Amino acid sequence: MVTFTVKDSVAQAVTYTAKDTTDNITLTQTATVTFTPLPQVVSINLANPNPTALPSVSWTVTFSSSVSGVSITNFALDNSGLTGMTITGVSGSGTTWTVTASTGTGDGTLGLNLSNITNITPTVNTILPFIGQVYTVNKTCFTDNFDGTLSPNWSVGLQGGTYTPQITGSRLRLTDLSGNAATWATLQRIFPAAGNKVTAEFDHYAYSGGGADGIAVILSNAAIPPVAGAFGGSMGYAQKGQNPVSDCTTIGGCPGFAGGWMGIALDEYGNYSTNTEGRVGGFTARALNSVAIRGSGSGMSGYRYLIGTGSLTPTINNTSTADHYLITVDHTDNSHAWVSVERQWLHAA
């Protein structure tokens, strides 16, 4: 009798001995036997950025060795809070397969599990169900008419001056007539930007005073608590160098917006587009009544000027009639952050 012990999938040399007790002859034979284990599921991992607002997402399913016959019927979605989602396709070969599913409607979570191994060859040696990674799906649009008191969805504060943003006349007023002020109003919601399209739509008023600087719409890292950047021409987003470079008296300079990724300014006074006061990039002369974009930064570094319109006509300034803005940041190609700023001019020139 010959006994084989399986150690691994590498070829093993097996020696067995037979003895003829009658003729007192011993025969020894060596053979090479290869043991091939059955394939197993290694992982079911997310193939798209997470969280997501995409209408369709994918998972990468990896096996320990090559398989065939993988189909939609081998998988099941693990859903919470969503409706109308379904597995739409399976592609791949060998050890790597891609499973795609629609995310349906609503907000919630969506995972993918291997639920059965029917028609997969060779037979997969895996305890079922094999649980895959889970997406957080967030598709809800947020709206606020600023009626009554400020919603707890907002966090407001100031970095310079004495005014705190508040609701006045069914509008969220960001500043008063005081100078050298930097305030913030942060919507405390996480909007998944990677691989998605984010839009912000709002009515804008700017009036009175001696030519206020303007406002900036800021996209920032949700993992970092929001703190406004430098006042004045830095628009609460970019940094400012210490006096005498600017009017900032903070030792070491006034830092930019904490966790800032992009700052899109509606700039009435025009300094946001300049390279003065310790800001990075831009021009020496002001661009009055312009829209300009600065990039990411941290502390006193970055927040580089990217692009701007130059002076606009009609101006940014308006009083009783608001201008309507639509800002779009589109990363659906997973390679570029395409930015557009659209203005519907409603006020008199």
C-alpha positions in Angstrom: 0.0 0.0 0.0 1.2 3.5 -0.9 0.2 6.5 1.2 0.4 10.1 -0.3 0.5 13.1 1.9 -0.5 16.4 0.2 1.8 19.3 1.4 1.3 21.9 -1.3 0.7 22.4 -5.0 4.4 21.9 -5.9 5.4 18.6 -7.6 6.5 16.1 -4.9 8.8 13.1 -5.3 7.1 10.0 -4.0 9.1 6.8 -3.3 7.4 3.5 -2.6 9.0 0.1 -1.8 7.7 -3.4 -2.5 9.3 -6.5 -1.1 8.8 -10.0 -2.3 9.2 -12.2 0.8 9.3 -15.4 -1.1 12.3 -14.6 -3.3 13.7 -12.0 -0.8 13.7 -9.3 -3.5 13.2 -5.6 -2.7 11.9 -3.3 -5.5 12.1 0.5 -5.1 10.3 3.0 -7.5 10.3 6.8 -7.4 7.5 8.9 -9.2 6.7 12.6 -9.4 3.1 13.5 -8.5 1.7 17.0 -8.8 -1.2 18.0 -6.6 -3.3 20.9 -7.9 -5.6 22.4 -5.3 -9.1 23.7 -6.3 -9.4 27.5 -6.9 -10.5 29.8 -4.1 -11.9 33.3 -4.0 -9.2 35.7 -2.9 -11.1 39.0 -2.7 -14.1 41.0 -4.0 -12.9 44.6 -3.9 -14.3 48.0 -4.9 -13.3 49.1 -8.4 -14.6 52.7 -8.1 -14.0 55.5 -5.6 -16.0 55.3 -2.4 -18.3 56.9 -1.3 -20.1 57.2 -4.6 -23.0 58.9 -6.4 -22.4 57.0 -9.6 -25.4 55.3 -11.4 -23.2 52.2 -11.9 -20.3 50.7 -9.9 -18.0 47.7 -10.2 -16.2 45.2 -8.1 -13.0 43.2 -9.0 -13.3 39.5 -8.1 -10.0 37.7 -7.8 -9.5 33.9 -7.7 -6.4 32.0 -6.6 -6.2 30.2 -10.0 -7.8 30.4 -13.4 -11.6 29.7 -13.6 -14.3 29.9 -16.3 -18.0 30.1 -16.4 -18.4 33.0 -14.0 -21.8 34.7 -14.6 -24.3 37.1 -13.1 -26.2 34.3 -11.4 -23.2 33.5 -9.1 -23.5 36.8 -7.3 -25.9 38.6 -5.0 -26.1 42.3 -4.0 -26.1 43.2 -0.3 -28.2 46.3 -0.1 -29.4 48.7 2.6 -31.5 51.8 1.8 -31.4 51.6 -2.0 -34.1 50.6 -4.5 -33.9 49.4 -8.1 -30.3 48.3 -8.0 -29.3 45.2 -10.1 -26.3 43.3 -11.3 -25.8 44.3 -15.0 -22.8 42.4 -16.2 -19.8 40.1 -15.6 -16.6 40.2 -17.6 -13.1 38.9 -17.4 -11.1 35.6 -17.6 -8.6 33.6 -15.7 -8.1 34.8 -12.2 -9.6 38.3 -12.5 -13.3 39.2 -13.2 -15.3 42.4 -13.0 -18.9 42.5 -11.8 -20.9 45.7 -12.5 -24.2 46.8 -10.9 -26.5 49.7 -11.1 -26.9 51.6 -7.8 -30.6 52.4 -8.2 -32.1 55.3 -6.3 -31.8 56.6 -2.7 -28.9 56.7 -0.3 -27.5 53.6 1.5 -24.9 50.9 1.1 -24.3 48.3 -1.7 -22.1 45.3 -1.4 -21.4 42.2 -3.6 -21.2 38.6 -2.4 -20.4 35.3 -4.2 -23.5 33.4 -3.4 -23.1 30.2 -5.4 -20.5 28.4 -7.6 -22.9 26.9 -10.2 -21.2 26.4 -13.6 -17.8 27.8 -12.4 -15.0 25.4 -13.4 -13.0 24.0 -11.9 -15.1 23.8 -8.8 -14.4 26.7 -6.4 -13.3 25.6 -2.9 -14.7 28.6 -0.9 -17.1 28.9 2.1 -20.3 30.6 0.8 -21.4 33.3 0.8 -18.0 35.0 0.2 -18.6 38.6 1.4 -17.2 41.4 -0.7 -16.5 45.1 0.0 -19.3 47.6 0.3 -20.0 51.0 -1.3 -21.6 53.9 0.5 -24.0 55.5 -2.0 -25.0 59.1 -1.5 -27.2 60.7 -4.2 -29.2 63.2 -2.2 -29.3 66.8 -3.2 -29.3 69.3 -0.4 -31.4 72.4 -0.5 -31.9 75.3 1.9 -34.2 78.3 1.5 -32.8 79.9 4.7 -36.2 80.5 6.2 -36.3 81.0 10.0 -33.3 79.9 12.0 -30.1 78.5 10.6 -30.3 74.7 10.1 -28.0 72.5 12.2 -26.7 71.2 8.8 -24.5 74.3 8.8 -21.4 75.2 10.7 -20.6 78.9 10.8 -17.7 80.9 12.3 -15.2 83.7 11.8 -11.5 83.9 11.5 -11.2 87.7 11.4 -13.5 90.6 12.4 -16.5 90.2 14.8 -19.4 89.2 12.5 -20.7 85.6 12.4 -22.8 84.5 9.4 -26.5 84.4 10.1 -29.9 84.4 8.4 -31.2 87.9 7.6 -34.3 88.4 5.5 -34.4 84.7 4.2 -30.8 85.0 3.1 -27.6 83.6 4.6 -25.6 86.8 5.2 -21.8 86.1 5.2 -20.5 89.5 6.2 -21.6 92.9 7.5 -20.0 96.3 6.7 -17.0 95.8 8.9 -13.5 95.4 7.3 -10.8 92.8 7.5 -13.4 90.0 8.1 -13.1 86.3 7.2 -16.0 84.1 7.9 -17.2 80.7 6.9 -20.5 78.8 6.5 -19.9 75.1 6.0 -22.5 72.6 4.9 -21.8 69.6 7.1 -22.4 67.0 4.5 -19.9 64.7 2.8 -20.2 64.9 -1.0 -18.2 62.1 -2.7 -16.1 64.0 -5.3 -13.8 61.3 -6.7 -15.3 59.8 -9.8 -18.4 62.0 -9.5 -19.9 65.3 -10.5 -20.6 67.9 -7.8 -22.8 71.0 -8.4 -23.6 74.0 -6.3 -26.4 76.3 -7.3 -27.2 79.6 -5.5 -28.4 83.2 -5.7 -25.8 85.8 -4.8 -26.1 89.4 -3.5 -23.3 91.9 -2.9 -24.1 95.4 -1.9 -23.2 98.5 0.2 -19.9 99.3 1.7 -16.8 100.6 0.0 -16.1 97.7 -2.3 -16.0 94.5 -0.3 -13.8 91.7 -1.6 -16.4 89.0 -2.3 -17.0 85.4 -1.4 -15.4 82.0 -2.2 -17.1 78.7 -2.7 -14.7 76.1 -1.3 -14.4 72.4 -1.7 -12.4 71.0 1.2 -11.2 67.7 2.7 -14.2 66.4 4.9 -11.7 64.8 7.3 -10.3 68.2 8.3 -12.4 70.6 10.4 -13.1 73.8 8.4 -11.3 76.9 9.4 -11.3 80.0 7.2 -8.2 81.2 5.5 -6.9 84.8 5.4 -9.1 87.8 5.2 -9.3 90.5 2.5 -8.1 89.6 -0.9 -7.4 86.0 0.1 -11.2 85.7 0.3 -11.1 83.4 3.4 -9.4 80.7 1.2 -5.8 81.6 0.3 -3.0 82.5 2.7 -1.4 85.9 3.5 2.2 86.6 4.4 3.0 88.4 7.7 3.3 92.2 7.8 5.0 94.0 6.0 4.1 91.7 3.1 0.5 92.2 3.9 -1.8 93.6 6.7 -1.7 90.2 8.5 -0.1 90.6 11.9 -0.1 87.0 12.9 3.4 85.7 13.5 4.4 83.5 10.5 1.5 84.7 8.4 -2.2 84.0 8.1 -2.7 80.4 6.8 -5.1 79.4 4.1 -8.4 77.4 4.5 -7.8 74.2 6.5 -8.1 71.2 4.2 -8.7 73.4 1.2 -8.9 71.6 -2.2 -10.3 74.3 -4.4 -11.5 77.9 -3.9 -13.8 79.5 -6.5 -14.1 83.2 -5.8 -16.7 85.8 -6.9 -14.2 88.6 -6.5 -15.5 92.2 -6.4 -12.3 94.0 -5.4 -10.0 91.9 -7.5 -7.1 90.9 -5.2 -7.8 87.2 -5.3 -6.2 87.0 -8.7 -3.0 88.7 -7.7 0.3 87.4 -6.5 0.6 90.1 -3.8 0.4 89.7 0.0 2.1 86.3 0.0 -0.3 84.5 -2.4 1.1 82.0 -4.9 0.6 82.7 -8.6 -1.6 85.3 -10.3 -1.0 88.8 -11.6 0.4 92.0 -10.2 -2.7 94.0 -11.1 -6.2 93.5 -9.6 -9.0 91.9 -11.7 -12.0 93.7 -10.5 -15.4 91.9 -10.7 -13.9 88.6 -11.7 -14.4 84.9 -11.1 -11.1 83.1 -10.2 -10.0 79.7 -9.0 -7.2 78.7 -6.7 -6.0 75.1 -6.0 -5.3 73.1 -3.0 -3.1 74.1 -0.1 -2.2 73.7 3.5 -1.2 76.4 6.0 1.1 78.8 4.3 1.8 76.6 1.3 -0.1 76.1 -2.0 -3.5 77.7 -2.8 -1.9 78.5 -6.2 -3.8 80.7 -8.7 -5.2 78.4 -11.5 -7.4 80.5 -13.8 -9.7 83.5 -13.9 -12.1 85.5 -16.1 -10.7 89.0 -15.8 -13.1 91.8 -15.2 -16.7 91.0 -16.0 -19.5 93.1 -17.2 -22.1 93.3 -15.6 -20.2 93.5 -12.3 -20.3 91.1 -9.4 -21.9 93.8 -7.3 -25.7 93.7 -7.1 -28.5 94.8 -4.7 -32.1 93.9 -4.7 -32.0 91.4 -7.6 -29.7 88.4 -7.2 -27.5 86.8 -9.8 -27.9 83.1 -10.1 -24.7 80.9 -10.2 -24.1 77.2 -11.1 -20.7 75.8 -10.2 -19.8 72.3 -11.5 -16.8 70.1 -10.6 -16.8 67.1 -12.8 -14.5 64.1 -12.1 -16.6 61.4 -13.8 -13.6 60.5 -16.1 -11.6 59.7 -13.0 -8.6 61.7 -14.5 -9.6 65.4 -14.5 -11.5 67.8 -12.4 -13.4 69.8 -15.0 -14.7 73.1 -13.5 -17.3 75.4 -14.8 -18.9 78.6 -13.4 -22.1 79.8 -15.0 -23.8 83.0 -14.1 -27.4 84.1 -15.0 -27.2 87.8 -15.0 -30.4 89.2 -13.5 -29.4 92.6 -12.0 -29.1 96.0 -13.7 -25.6 96.9 -14.9 
